[in-house]
Amino acid sequence: MVLTAEVVDFVTDSRGGRLVRFEPAGCNAAGEPRTLDEAIHAAGHVPLPPYITDYEGDPEKYQTVYAMKEEHSAAAPTAGLHFTPELMAAIEAKGA
């Protein structure tokens, strides 16, 4: 087990959401307690749409250039996969 979750509250909106507290469990490869980010990475996978059938196992290949600084997306941002660093530079060179 790398991650545990506890429902701590019920959200009283029309969607019936839950407030959940996640706790990392176990140790990382260095023998240190896992951080929450390490536990999420160990437990999860890149959520790809069904039309991407040749996933090569590298999540960085499925991140857009405008979302590379921080991890926040819950789904692969496939609409922007064609925006390579070179294309972004060309667009910026044109004044955008």
C-alpha positions in Angstrom: 0.0 0.0 0.0 1.4 3.4 -0.9 -1.6 5.7 -0.2 -4.6 5.8 2.2 -7.6 8.0 2.0 -10.2 9.0 4.6 -13.5 10.8 3.8 -13.5 13.6 6.3 -16.7 15.5 5.2 -19.6 15.4 2.8 -19.9 18.4 0.4 -23.4 19.8 0.5 -23.7 20.7 -3.2 -25.8 19.2 -5.9 -23.0 16.9 -7.0 -22.7 15.0 -3.7 -18.9 15.4 -3.4 -16.6 14.3 -0.6 -13.7 16.0 1.1 -10.9 13.4 1.3 -7.6 13.4 3.2 -4.9 11.4 1.6 -1.9 10.1 3.5 1.2 8.6 2.0 2.2 5.1 3.3 5.5 3.3 3.3 8.9 4.4 2.1 10.4 5.6 -1.2 13.3 4.0 -2.9 15.7 5.8 -0.6 14.1 4.3 2.5 12.6 7.6 3.5 8.9 8.1 4.3 7.0 8.8 1.0 5.8 12.3 0.3 2.2 12.7 -0.9 3.5 13.4 -4.5 5.6 10.2 -4.4 2.7 8.2 -3.2 0.3 9.6 -5.9 2.9 8.8 -8.6 3.4 5.3 -7.2 -0.4 4.6 -7.0 -1.5 6.2 -10.2 -1.1 6.3 -13.9 -1.4 8.8 -16.7 -5.2 9.0 -17.6 -5.1 8.8 -21.4 -8.1 9.0 -23.7 -8.9 5.8 -25.7 -7.5 7.1 -29.0 -3.9 7.2 -27.6 -3.0 3.6 -28.1 0.8 3.7 -28.2 1.6 5.0 -24.7 5.4 4.5 -24.2 5.4 4.8 -20.4 6.8 8.3 -20.2 4.3 10.7 -18.7 6.4 13.7 -19.7 5.6 13.0 -23.4 1.9 13.6 -22.6 2.3 16.9 -20.8 1.8 20.2 -22.7 4.6 22.8 -22.9 2.3 25.3 -21.1 1.7 23.0 -18.1 5.2 21.6 -17.5 6.1 23.7 -14.4 3.7 22.2 -12.0 1.6 19.0 -11.9 -2.1 19.8 -11.5 -3.9 18.2 -14.4 -6.2 15.2 -13.7 -6.3 14.2 -17.4 -3.9 14.2 -20.3 -4.2 17.7 -21.9 -4.3 16.1 -25.4 -5.7 19.2 -27.1 -2.4 20.9 -26.7 0.0 18.1 -27.4 1.0 19.6 -30.7 2.3 22.7 -29.0 6.0 21.8 -28.9 8.7 24.1 -27.4 9.8 24.9 -31.0 6.2 25.9 -32.0 5.8 28.0 -28.9 9.0 29.8 -29.7 7.9 30.5 -33.3 4.5 31.8 -32.0 6.3 34.1 -29.5 8.6 35.3 -32.2 5.5 36.5 -34.1 4.5 38.6 -31.1 1.9 36.4 -29.4 
